[in-house]
Amino acid sequence: MLVLLSSGRLLAAEPNGAQIYKAKCVACHGPQGQGTEKYKHRLEGDKSVSQLAELIAKTMPEDDPGTLSATEAAAVAKYVHDSFYSTIARERNRPARIELARLTVKQYRQAIADLAGSFRGPSTWGDERGLKGEYFSGRRIGGGRRGGEGGGTATRVDAQVNFDFGTDKPVPEIAEPHEFSIRWTGALLAPDTGEYQFVIRTDHAARLWINDLNQPLIDAWVKSGNDTEYKQNLFLVAGRVYPLRLEFTKAKQGVNDKDKQKETPPSKPASIALVWRRPNSVPEPIPSRQLSPTTSPEVCVCATPFPPDDRSYGWERGTSISKEWDQATTEAAFDVVGYLTSKLDELSGVREDDPQRVEKLRSFCRTFVERAFRRPLTDEQAQQLIEKQFAETADPVAAVKRVLLLTLKSPRFLFREVAGGSDSYDVAARLSFGLWDSLPDRELWNAAKEGRLHTPEQLAQQTERMLADLRAKAKLRDFLLTWLKVDAGQDLSKDPQKFPEFTPEVIADLRTSLELFLDDVIWSEASDFRQLVLADRIYLNDRLAKFYGVESHGAEFALIPLDAEQRSGVLTHPYLMAAFAHSGESSPIHRGVFLARGVLGQSLKPPPEAVAPLPAELHPDLTTRERVSMQTRPAACMTCHGIINPLGFTLEHFDAVGRYRSQDHGKPVDASGAYLTTAGKLVKVNGARELARFVADSDEARVAFVEQLFHHLVQQPVRAYGPTTLDDLQKSFAAEGFHVRKLVVKVMTTTALLGRETKVAQN
């Protein structure tokens, strides 16, 4: 068994960075790097320890640069970096407080979608999956052939559009197989935010509308040449339902002159598939779980590029402002206003010939601004933002544009809680941004207006209602993927010589399998955190079952039991095992970092410099465990690898693609490991199942989960809400049987009533 060390031991001769800094640097930079009259700038930045050491060796001390040895410079760099220079050190040293924050990129896009959507009907997403298919005899959508001749029709719900009709009729009601048409309608749910590619594969005519039902995304209605695949990209926002229509017609094109003379010409083969490629994925027929036969209103999608949000603390934060971000909000405002004014009559409900058009547009503007600002306008705000704009131009549409642009560039829209208060409208906004990353809906607005957001019980009632919304489900799934460190869409491609059957299609199926499993646990009645790591079932389809040597249960994904002594929940899910591995070998280091940082909440320092793993070919007689142990043996490495390695070794039964193995390079797998808890207890485990049992019962793992969920929802440091908040949430979590959704309710009821001014006063 390996024993983990909480820290490495320094050799007696190793320089003391704190002492060197005090002797040679403090006069210029101050005891905490805060600066002095001589050198006013704070010592803070984003250089690594090795980069700082190189700079210090060349330039410090100021009166005699270059006199520090390499080891002395490295010691000072490490002390400075860890004490006050790095982002993590600055956050640790700063008193925790609820900070004024701008909208994150995700929140901006969600808010824009809801702001425009509030002037349309509600989106619907029932229990039925698939698309409504209407089948018609003849080549004309709607039935009937040229000249008025009628034909049969049929309607049904198709799970997905992926048909090879051959030379047959698609449904018995169709009169003839050589000429028919089909219209599919419904809606599509986007699971990710980003660029999607939509593909129609057919040898006949087709066209596709997504979101905008007036303008086809793909128009292959008039065929030319031999093309059978048509592609187009579209940016979509996650958790949103988009209207969809697909039309297909099979006519007699391609029939030769001899066949045309026949009374009943031979039927040509026909097929059609509606395919998408999700962001960072591969093409696949759009699955039924993402489709609904009921259509939904159009969504306003803001696709303007933004600089990424800060995620240095593990969650997206809107606490930094840059010139690039300000420019992006300006460009986005123009894009969004262009969209809104192009559909102004629809959104405002005002016709161009309406004699009360100007007054109604004023009313539309007031409603828009109030929804954007998340509270009613004062008379002064209404005068400045609305009345003044209409007074300065005779063109009401130009006035509307001015109002919308001023609103979308206002700090009251772009920033959360500008006033920092705790009235009912602030509470409503905290709930909606915490659960939806967006604006309050009408029901939440009315609750604020009527004073029904003052008690924890009232907040809990609203939170439970809001959790059923697709936006909340998307946010919780996003959190779980972030907790598992696989939210960025990792490159899982492997060495094709070693794993030729690990295709992009298998990778896409693995991602689906993981997402289905997470949804299954979180939205079950128990919603038990422990089942995330202890469950012995996994979602598999035919392709995955074959690859992982499991008996197939059908082409569709199904929850299939696995060997409980080999597999254990997400900790051994093949997607994670493949994500935390090299292209040809497993990686105990990647897996150990995931377990230490993500699951157990350890703060591991980044390595001072990147070190390439030892190639297996150089040591063909060594197992992966033996190679890693040899490479990380030095004392400087073991400060962190004393924690990382033994955790990662417990998952060595899984190769680079997540298949179970009993041998590695001809030797039995040694999956033993250990972990020294923060309480000082040495826990020894052997294999994934023992690891999972330890994690399920570990206070450290539970606290890490609670803290990460808090940060993902609230996007503020948990310490800002009081010294006992995290401990109180953990106790509540345990008392509720580790019910994840009830934990969400507790987090929101704990934080929504506290604003920046309230909390600062309490502190």
SULDA-V982090 format. One record per helix or strand of 2 or more residues. SS is the DSSP state (~ for helix, > for strand). FROM is the first residue (numbers start at 1). LEN is the number of residues. If there is no record, write none. Layout:
# SULDA-V982090
ss from len
SS FROM LEN
SS FROM LEN
This chain:
# SULDA-V982090
ss from len
~ 17 8
~ 26 4
~ 49 11
~ 70 16
~ 87 7
> 101 2
~ 105 13
> 131 7
> 153 6
> 162 5
> 180 10
> 194 9
> 205 6
> 218 3
> 229 8
> 241 10
~ 257 4
> 270 8
> 283 3
~ 288 3
> 291 2
~ 323 20
~ 344 5
~ 357 17
~ 379 13
~ 396 13
~ 411 4
> 415 2
~ 424 13
~ 442 8
~ 456 12
~ 470 14
~ 504 19
~ 529 6
> 537 4
~ 542 6
> 558 4
~ 569 4
~ 574 6
~ 588 12
~ 616 4
~ 624 8
~ 635 15
> 663 2
> 667 2
> 672 5
> 682 5
~ 687 11
~ 699 16
~ 718 4
~ 725 11
~ 740 12
~ 756 7
